[in-house]
Amino acid sequence: MEQNKNMEFMTIAMKYFPEAKQKLEEAGIELSMDMLPHFMDLFQKVMQEAYELGKKDAAE
């Protein structure tokens, strides 16, 4: 189950990746492929926490 959610989160991340990359570049930050795994790890943590919060709110 967790693996499926992570794949869904990655699909969402890739949907918004071009926009995020553009915003970073406009701010003078070049997103290298070496940096990408770190950002994706952080994104997955944020999405997992948001998902759990949504589940909790739905159960109330």
N, CA, C and O atoms as a Maestro MAE file, in Angstrom:
{
 s_m_m2io_version
 :::
 2.0.0
}

f_m_ct {
 s_m_title
 :::
 protein
 m_atom[240] {
  # First column is atom index #
  i_m_mmod_type
  r_m_x_coord
  r_m_y_coord
  r_m_z_coord
  i_m_residue_number
  s_m_chain_name
  s_m_pdb_residue_name
  s_m_pdb_atom_name
  i_m_atomic_number
  :::
  1 25 0.830 -1.205 0.000 1 A "MET " " N  " 7
  2 3 0.000 0.000 0.000 1 A "MET " " CA " 6
  3 2 0.866 1.259 0.000 1 A "MET " " C  " 6
  4 15 0.643 2.174 -0.792 1 A "MET " " O  " 8
  5 25 1.856 1.298 0.893 2 A "GLU " " N  " 7
  6 3 2.737 2.467 0.982 2 A "GLU " " CA " 6
  7 2 3.472 2.706 -0.339 2 A "GLU " " C  " 6
  8 15 3.627 3.847 -0.772 2 A "GLU " " O  " 8
  9 25 3.922 1.619 -0.974 3 A "GLN " " N  " 7
  10 3 4.649 1.748 -2.246 3 A "GLN " " CA " 6
  11 2 3.745 2.375 -3.312 3 A "GLN " " C  " 6
  12 15 4.196 3.212 -4.094 3 A "GLN " " O  " 8
  13 25 2.466 1.969 -3.344 4 A "ASN " " N  " 7
  14 3 1.522 2.540 -4.305 4 A "ASN " " CA " 6
  15 2 1.328 4.038 -4.065 4 A "ASN " " C  " 6
  16 15 1.269 4.824 -5.010 4 A "ASN " " O  " 8
  17 25 1.231 4.421 -2.792 5 A "LYS " " N  " 7
  18 3 1.064 5.844 -2.473 5 A "LYS " " CA " 6
  19 2 2.299 6.620 -2.909 5 A "LYS " " C  " 6
  20 15 2.181 7.708 -3.471 5 A "LYS " " O  " 8
  21 25 3.488 6.067 -2.654 6 A "ASN " " N  " 7
  22 3 4.706 6.756 -3.068 6 A "ASN " " CA " 6
  23 2 4.747 6.941 -4.579 6 A "ASN " " C  " 6
  24 15 5.203 7.976 -5.064 6 A "ASN " " O  " 8
  25 25 4.274 5.945 -5.330 7 A "MET " " N  " 7
  26 3 4.243 6.076 -6.789 7 A "MET " " CA " 6
  27 2 3.258 7.169 -7.195 7 A "MET " " C  " 6
  28 15 3.532 7.942 -8.113 7 A "MET " " O  " 8
  29 25 2.119 7.236 -6.521 8 A "GLU " " N  " 7
  30 3 1.149 8.291 -6.807 8 A "GLU " " CA " 6
  31 2 1.749 9.663 -6.486 8 A "GLU " " C  " 6
  32 15 1.564 10.617 -7.242 8 A "GLU " " O  " 8
  33 25 2.467 9.758 -5.368 9 A "PHE " " N  " 7
  34 3 3.101 11.015 -4.985 9 A "PHE " " CA " 6
  35 2 4.133 11.426 -6.030 9 A "PHE " " C  " 6
  36 15 4.234 12.601 -6.381 9 A "PHE " " O  " 8
  37 25 4.903 10.447 -6.530 10 A "MET " " N  " 7
  38 3 5.917 10.755 -7.535 10 A "MET " " CA " 6
  39 2 5.267 11.237 -8.838 10 A "MET " " C  " 6
  40 15 5.796 12.121 -9.512 10 A "MET " " O  " 8
  41 25 4.125 10.654 -9.182 11 A "THR " " N  " 7
  42 3 3.393 11.092 -10.377 11 A "THR " " CA " 6
  43 2 2.963 12.551 -10.226 11 A "THR " " C  " 6
  44 15 3.058 13.338 -11.168 11 A "THR " " O  " 8
  45 25 2.492 12.901 -9.031 12 A "ILE " " N  " 7
  46 3 2.098 14.290 -8.763 12 A "ILE " " CA " 6
  47 2 3.321 15.200 -8.845 12 A "ILE " " C  " 6
  48 15 3.259 16.282 -9.429 12 A "ILE " " O  " 8
  49 25 4.424 14.759 -8.262 13 A "ALA " " N  " 7
  50 3 5.652 15.563 -8.278 13 A "ALA " " CA " 6
  51 2 6.110 15.834 -9.705 13 A "ALA " " C  " 6
  52 15 6.483 16.958 -10.039 13 A "ALA " " O  " 8
  53 25 6.082 14.812 -10.539 14 A "MET " " N  " 7
  54 3 6.538 14.985 -11.915 14 A "MET " " CA " 6
  55 2 5.610 15.913 -12.697 14 A "MET " " C  " 6
  56 15 6.047 16.603 -13.618 14 A "MET " " O  " 8
  57 25 4.331 15.927 -12.328 15 A "LYS " " N  " 7
  58 3 3.369 16.821 -12.973 15 A "LYS " " CA " 6
  59 2 3.754 18.282 -12.754 15 A "LYS " " C  " 6
  60 15 3.630 19.112 -13.655 15 A "LYS " " O  " 8
  61 25 4.226 18.584 -11.539 16 A "TYR " " N  " 7
  62 3 4.558 19.960 -11.184 16 A "TYR " " CA " 6
  63 2 6.051 20.265 -11.278 16 A "TYR " " C  " 6
  64 15 6.466 21.397 -11.028 16 A "TYR " " O  " 8
  65 25 6.857 19.277 -11.634 17 A "PHE " " N  " 7
  66 3 8.302 19.467 -11.694 17 A "PHE " " CA " 6
  67 2 8.726 20.611 -12.610 17 A "PHE " " C  " 6
  68 15 9.551 21.429 -12.203 17 A "PHE " " O  " 8
  69 25 8.189 20.702 -13.847 18 A "PRO " " N  " 7
  70 3 8.624 21.813 -14.723 18 A "PRO " " CA " 6
  71 2 8.371 23.192 -14.102 18 A "PRO " " C  " 6
  72 15 9.198 24.096 -14.222 18 A "PRO " " O  " 8
  73 25 7.234 23.339 -13.445 19 A "GLU " " N  " 7
  74 3 6.913 24.621 -12.808 19 A "GLU " " CA " 6
  75 2 7.864 24.903 -11.643 19 A "GLU " " C  " 6
  76 15 8.343 26.027 -11.491 19 A "GLU " " O  " 8
  77 25 8.136 23.899 -10.830 20 A "ALA " " N  " 7
  78 3 9.047 24.068 -9.698 20 A "ALA " " CA " 6
  79 2 10.456 24.396 -10.178 20 A "ALA " " C  " 6
  80 15 11.126 25.264 -9.619 20 A "ALA " " O  " 8
  81 25 10.897 23.697 -11.213 21 A "LYS " " N  " 7
  82 3 12.231 23.929 -11.761 21 A "LYS " " CA " 6
  83 2 12.341 25.362 -12.275 21 A "LYS " " C  " 6
  84 15 13.349 26.031 -12.045 21 A "LYS " " O  " 8
  85 25 11.315 25.829 -12.966 22 A "GLN " " N  " 7
  86 3 11.313 27.198 -13.493 22 A "GLN " " CA " 6
  87 2 11.375 28.217 -12.357 22 A "GLN " " C  " 6
  88 15 12.128 29.188 -12.429 22 A "GLN " " O  " 8
  89 25 10.581 27.993 -11.312 23 A "LYS " " N  " 7
  90 3 10.572 28.935 -10.182 23 A "LYS " " CA " 6
  91 2 11.933 28.986 -9.500 23 A "LYS " " C  " 6
  92 15 12.410 30.060 -9.136 23 A "LYS " " O  " 8
  93 25 12.559 27.818 -9.328 24 A "LEU " " N  " 7
  94 3 13.882 27.787 -8.717 24 A "LEU " " CA " 6
  95 2 14.893 28.524 -9.581 24 A "LEU " " C  " 6
  96 15 15.706 29.296 -9.071 24 A "LEU " " O  " 8
  97 25 14.846 28.286 -10.888 25 A "GLU " " N  " 7
  98 3 15.781 28.949 -11.798 25 A "GLU " " CA " 6
  99 2 15.572 30.458 -11.817 25 A "GLU " " C  " 6
  100 15 16.534 31.221 -11.908 25 A "GLU " " O  " 8
  101 25 14.306 30.890 -11.730 26 A "GLU " " N  " 7
  102 3 14.018 32.330 -11.669 26 A "GLU " " CA " 6
  103 2 14.593 32.947 -10.397 26 A "GLU " " C  " 6
  104 15 14.938 34.129 -10.371 26 A "GLU " " O  " 8
  105 25 14.693 32.133 -9.342 27 A "ALA " " N  " 7
  106 3 15.258 32.608 -8.075 27 A "ALA " " CA " 6
  107 2 16.781 32.461 -8.046 27 A "ALA " " C  " 6
  108 15 17.417 32.758 -7.035 27 A "ALA " " O  " 8
  109 25 17.356 32.005 -9.150 28 A "GLY " " N  " 7
  110 3 18.797 31.869 -9.229 28 A "GLY " " CA " 6
  111 2 19.329 30.548 -8.705 28 A "GLY " " C  " 6
  112 15 20.524 30.423 -8.440 28 A "GLY " " O  " 8
  113 25 18.452 29.557 -8.554 29 A "ILE " " N  " 7
  114 3 18.850 28.243 -8.050 29 A "ILE " " CA " 6
  115 2 18.730 27.232 -9.186 29 A "ILE " " C  " 6
  116 15 17.640 26.994 -9.707 29 A "ILE " " O  " 8
  117 25 19.854 26.647 -9.559 30 A "GLU " " N  " 7
  118 3 19.836 25.643 -10.614 30 A "GLU " " CA " 6
  119 2 19.619 24.274 -9.978 30 A "GLU " " C  " 6
  120 15 20.381 23.862 -9.104 30 A "GLU " " O  " 8
  121 25 18.584 23.574 -10.418 31 A "LEU " " N  " 7
  122 3 18.262 22.253 -9.890 31 A "LEU " " CA " 6
  123 2 19.016 21.206 -10.703 31 A "LEU " " C  " 6
  124 15 18.675 20.927 -11.852 31 A "LEU " " O  " 8
  125 25 20.042 20.636 -10.089 32 A "SER " " N  " 7
  126 3 20.825 19.618 -10.785 32 A "SER " " CA " 6
  127 2 20.228 18.237 -10.527 32 A "SER " " C  " 6
  128 15 19.440 18.057 -9.599 32 A "SER " " O  " 8
  129 25 20.605 17.278 -11.344 33 A "MET " " N  " 7
  130 3 20.118 15.918 -11.164 33 A "MET " " CA " 6
  131 2 20.646 15.320 -9.857 33 A "MET " " C  " 6
  132 15 20.020 14.418 -9.300 33 A "MET " " O  " 8
  133 25 21.777 15.804 -9.364 34 A "ASP " " N  " 7
  134 3 22.299 15.338 -8.079 34 A "ASP " " CA " 6
  135 2 21.418 15.786 -6.919 34 A "ASP " " C  " 6
  136 15 21.307 15.089 -5.911 34 A "ASP " " O  " 8
  137 25 20.801 16.939 -7.063 35 A "MET " " N  " 7
  138 3 19.950 17.478 -6.009 35 A "MET " " CA " 6
  139 2 18.555 16.864 -6.021 35 A "MET " " C  " 6
  140 15 17.874 16.853 -4.996 35 A "MET " " O  " 8
  141 25 18.132 16.360 -7.161 36 A "LEU " " N  " 7
  142 3 16.765 15.880 -7.335 36 A "LEU " " CA " 6
  143 2 16.336 14.831 -6.309 36 A "LEU " " C  " 6
  144 15 15.247 14.966 -5.752 36 A "LEU " " O  " 8
  145 25 17.127 13.797 -6.030 37 A "PRO " " N  " 7
  146 3 16.674 12.803 -5.036 37 A "PRO " " CA " 6
  147 2 16.383 13.413 -3.666 37 A "PRO " " C  " 6
  148 15 15.470 12.963 -2.973 37 A "PRO " " O  " 8
  149 25 17.144 14.425 -3.268 38 A "HIS " " N  " 7
  150 3 16.923 15.064 -1.974 38 A "HIS " " CA " 6
  151 2 15.584 15.801 -1.952 38 A "HIS " " C  " 6
  152 15 14.851 15.743 -0.965 38 A "HIS " " O  " 8
  153 25 15.273 16.494 -3.049 39 A "PHE " " N  " 7
  154 3 13.995 17.191 -3.136 39 A "PHE " " CA " 6
  155 2 12.834 16.202 -3.195 39 A "PHE " " C  " 6
  156 15 11.784 16.439 -2.598 39 A "PHE " " O  " 8
  157 25 13.019 15.103 -3.906 40 A "MET " " N  " 7
  158 3 11.957 14.101 -4.012 40 A "MET " " CA " 6
  159 2 11.706 13.432 -2.668 40 A "MET " " C  " 6
  160 15 10.559 13.147 -2.324 40 A "MET " " O  " 8
  161 25 12.766 13.178 -1.906 41 A "ASP " " N  " 7
  162 3 12.617 12.590 -0.572 41 A "ASP " " CA " 6
  163 2 11.818 13.527 0.328 41 A "ASP " " C  " 6
  164 15 10.909 13.095 1.038 41 A "ASP " " O  " 8
  165 25 12.161 14.805 0.294 42 A "LEU " " N  " 7
  166 3 11.439 15.798 1.078 42 A "LEU " " CA " 6
  167 2 9.974 15.878 0.635 42 A "LEU " " C  " 6
  168 15 9.069 15.934 1.467 42 A "LEU " " O  " 8
  169 25 9.755 15.883 -0.672 43 A "PHE " " N  " 7
  170 3 8.397 15.933 -1.213 43 A "PHE " " CA " 6
  171 2 7.572 14.733 -0.730 43 A "PHE " " C  " 6
  172 15 6.409 14.888 -0.357 43 A "PHE " " O  " 8
  173 25 8.169 13.547 -0.740 44 A "GLN " " N  " 7
  174 3 7.443 12.358 -0.298 44 A "GLN " " CA " 6
  175 2 7.074 12.452 1.174 44 A "GLN " " C  " 6
  176 15 5.986 12.028 1.564 44 A "GLN " " O  " 8
  177 25 7.962 13.000 1.997 45 A "LYS " " N  " 7
  178 3 7.651 13.174 3.419 45 A "LYS " " CA " 6
  179 2 6.471 14.126 3.601 45 A "LYS " " C  " 6
  180 15 5.564 13.861 4.391 45 A "LYS " " O  " 8
  181 25 6.492 15.236 2.861 46 A "VAL " " N  " 7
  182 3 5.403 16.216 2.951 46 A "VAL " " CA " 6
  183 2 4.087 15.589 2.497 46 A "VAL " " C  " 6
  184 15 3.058 15.738 3.157 46 A "VAL " " O  " 8
  185 25 4.131 14.886 1.365 47 A "MET " " N  " 7
  186 3 2.906 14.266 0.840 47 A "MET " " CA " 6
  187 2 2.381 13.188 1.785 47 A "MET " " C  " 6
  188 15 1.169 13.077 1.967 47 A "MET " " O  " 8
  189 25 3.259 12.397 2.385 48 A "GLN " " N  " 7
  190 3 2.823 11.353 3.313 48 A "GLN " " CA " 6
  191 2 2.144 11.967 4.533 48 A "GLN " " C  " 6
  192 15 1.104 11.486 4.985 48 A "GLN " " O  " 8
  193 25 2.744 13.036 5.061 49 A "GLU " " N  " 7
  194 3 2.140 13.695 6.218 49 A "GLU " " CA " 6
  195 2 0.791 14.318 5.853 49 A "GLU " " C  " 6
  196 15 -0.162 14.232 6.627 49 A "GLU " " O  " 8
  197 25 0.711 14.941 4.685 50 A "ALA " " N  " 7
  198 3 -0.553 15.532 4.238 50 A "ALA " " CA " 6
  199 2 -1.610 14.448 4.034 50 A "ALA " " C  " 6
  200 15 -2.779 14.644 4.367 50 A "ALA " " O  " 8
  201 25 -1.195 13.307 3.486 51 A "TYR " " N  " 7
  202 3 -2.107 12.181 3.270 51 A "TYR " " CA " 6
  203 2 -2.654 11.676 4.610 51 A "TYR " " C  " 6
  204 15 -3.856 11.450 4.751 51 A "TYR " " O  " 8
  205 25 -1.762 11.501 5.590 52 A "GLU " " N  " 7
  206 3 -2.188 11.017 6.904 52 A "GLU " " CA " 6
  207 2 -3.134 12.025 7.575 52 A "GLU " " C  " 6
  208 15 -4.104 11.629 8.221 52 A "GLU " " O  " 8
  209 25 -2.858 13.305 7.425 53 A "LEU " " N  " 7
  210 3 -3.723 14.345 7.985 53 A "LEU " " CA " 6
  211 2 -5.104 14.283 7.331 53 A "LEU " " C  " 6
  212 15 -6.123 14.397 8.012 53 A "LEU " " O  " 8
  213 25 -5.133 14.105 6.024 54 A "GLY " " N  " 7
  214 3 -6.409 13.978 5.307 54 A "GLY " " CA " 6
  215 2 -7.196 12.769 5.771 54 A "GLY " " C  " 6
  216 15 -8.413 12.843 5.943 54 A "GLY " " O  " 8
  217 25 -6.501 11.646 5.974 55 A "LYS " " N  " 7
  218 3 -7.168 10.430 6.466 55 A "LYS " " CA " 6
  219 2 -7.756 10.671 7.850 55 A "LYS " " C  " 6
  220 15 -8.875 10.250 8.143 55 A "LYS " " O  " 8
  221 25 -6.995 11.349 8.690 56 A "LYS " " N  " 7
  222 3 -7.460 11.640 10.054 56 A "LYS " " CA " 6
  223 2 -8.675 12.550 10.021 56 A "LYS " " C  " 6
  224 15 -9.653 12.313 10.731 56 A "LYS " " O  " 8
  225 25 -8.618 13.593 9.198 57 A "ASP " " N  " 7
  226 3 -9.742 14.513 9.080 57 A "ASP " " CA " 6
  227 2 -10.982 13.819 8.541 57 A "ASP " " C  " 6
  228 15 -12.092 14.116 8.980 57 A "ASP " " O  " 8
  229 25 -10.817 12.913 7.609 58 A "ALA " " N  " 7
  230 3 -11.954 12.193 7.024 58 A "ALA " " CA " 6
  231 2 -12.594 11.248 8.041 58 A "ALA " " C  " 6
  232 15 -13.794 10.984 7.977 58 A "ALA " " O  " 8
  233 25 -11.799 10.742 8.971 59 A "ALA " " N  " 7
  234 3 -12.312 9.812 9.974 59 A "ALA " " CA " 6
  235 2 -13.085 10.516 11.085 59 A "ALA " " C  " 6
  236 15 -13.842 9.878 11.817 59 A "ALA " " O  " 8
  237 25 -12.898 11.809 11.210 60 A "GLU " " N  " 7
  238 3 -13.581 12.559 12.293 60 A "GLU " " CA " 6
  239 2 -14.993 12.914 11.923 60 A "GLU " " C  " 6
  240 15 -15.700 13.539 12.714 60 A "GLU " " O  " 8
  :::
 }
 m_bond[239] {
  # First column is bond index #
  i_m_from
  i_m_to
  i_m_order
  :::
  1 1 2 1
  2 2 3 1
  3 3 4 2
  4 3 5 1
  5 5 6 1
  6 6 7 1
  7 7 8 2
  8 7 9 1
  9 9 10 1
  10 10 11 1
  11 11 12 2
  12 11 13 1
  13 13 14 1
  14 14 15 1
  15 15 16 2
  16 15 17 1
  17 17 18 1
  18 18 19 1
  19 19 20 2
  20 19 21 1
  21 21 22 1
  22 22 23 1
  23 23 24 2
  24 23 25 1
  25 25 26 1
  26 26 27 1
  27 27 28 2
  28 27 29 1
  29 29 30 1
  30 30 31 1
  31 31 32 2
  32 31 33 1
  33 33 34 1
  34 34 35 1
  35 35 36 2
  36 35 37 1
  37 37 38 1
  38 38 39 1
  39 39 40 2
  40 39 41 1
  41 41 42 1
  42 42 43 1
  43 43 44 2
  44 43 45 1
  45 45 46 1
  46 46 47 1
  47 47 48 2
  48 47 49 1
  49 49 50 1
  50 50 51 1
  51 51 52 2
  52 51 53 1
  53 53 54 1
  54 54 55 1
  55 55 56 2
  56 55 57 1
  57 57 58 1
  58 58 59 1
  59 59 60 2
  60 59 61 1
  61 61 62 1
  62 62 63 1
  63 63 64 2
  64 63 65 1
  65 65 66 1
  66 66 67 1
  67 67 68 2
  68 67 69 1
  69 69 70 1
  70 70 71 1
  71 71 72 2
  72 71 73 1
  73 73 74 1
  74 74 75 1
  75 75 76 2
  76 75 77 1
  77 77 78 1
  78 78 79 1
  79 79 80 2
  80 79 81 1
  81 81 82 1
  82 82 83 1
  83 83 84 2
  84 83 85 1
  85 85 86 1
  86 86 87 1
  87 87 88 2
  88 87 89 1
  89 89 90 1
  90 90 91 1
  91 91 92 2
  92 91 93 1
  93 93 94 1
  94 94 95 1
  95 95 96 2
  96 95 97 1
  97 97 98 1
  98 98 99 1
  99 99 100 2
  100 99 101 1
  101 101 102 1
  102 102 103 1
  103 103 104 2
  104 103 105 1
  105 105 106 1
  106 106 107 1
  107 107 108 2
  108 107 109 1
  109 109 110 1
  110 110 111 1
  111 111 112 2
  112 111 113 1
  113 113 114 1
  114 114 115 1
  115 115 116 2
  116 115 117 1
  117 117 118 1
  118 118 119 1
  119 119 120 2
  120 119 121 1
  121 121 122 1
  122 122 123 1
  123 123 124 2
  124 123 125 1
  125 125 126 1
  126 126 127 1
  127 127 128 2
  128 127 129 1
  129 129 130 1
  130 130 131 1
  131 131 132 2
  132 131 133 1
  133 133 134 1
  134 134 135 1
  135 135 136 2
  136 135 137 1
  137 137 138 1
  138 138 139 1
  139 139 140 2
  140 139 141 1
  141 141 142 1
  142 142 143 1
  143 143 144 2
  144 143 145 1
  145 145 146 1
  146 146 147 1
  147 147 148 2
  148 147 149 1
  149 149 150 1
  150 150 151 1
  151 151 152 2
  152 151 153 1
  153 153 154 1
  154 154 155 1
  155 155 156 2
  156 155 157 1
  157 157 158 1
  158 158 159 1
  159 159 160 2
  160 159 161 1
  161 161 162 1
  162 162 163 1
  163 163 164 2
  164 163 165 1
  165 165 166 1
  166 166 167 1
  167 167 168 2
  168 167 169 1
  169 169 170 1
  170 170 171 1
  171 171 172 2
  172 171 173 1
  173 173 174 1
  174 174 175 1
  175 175 176 2
  176 175 177 1
  177 177 178 1
  178 178 179 1
  179 179 180 2
  180 179 181 1
  181 181 182 1
  182 182 183 1
  183 183 184 2
  184 183 185 1
  185 185 186 1
  186 186 187 1
  187 187 188 2
  188 187 189 1
  189 189 190 1
  190 190 191 1
  191 191 192 2
  192 191 193 1
  193 193 194 1
  194 194 195 1
  195 195 196 2
  196 195 197 1
  197 197 198 1
  198 198 199 1
  199 199 200 2
  200 199 201 1
  201 201 202 1
  202 202 203 1
  203 203 204 2
  204 203 205 1
  205 205 206 1
  206 206 207 1
  207 207 208 2
  208 207 209 1
  209 209 210 1
  210 210 211 1
  211 211 212 2
  212 211 213 1
  213 213 214 1
  214 214 215 1
  215 215 216 2
  216 215 217 1
  217 217 218 1
  218 218 219 1
  219 219 220 2
  220 219 221 1
  221 221 222 1
  222 222 223 1
  223 223 224 2
  224 223 225 1
  225 225 226 1
  226 226 227 1
  227 227 228 2
  228 227 229 1
  229 229 230 1
  230 230 231 1
  231 231 232 2
  232 231 233 1
  233 233 234 1
  234 234 235 1
  235 235 236 2
  236 235 237 1
  237 237 238 1
  238 238 239 1
  239 239 240 2
  :::
 }
}
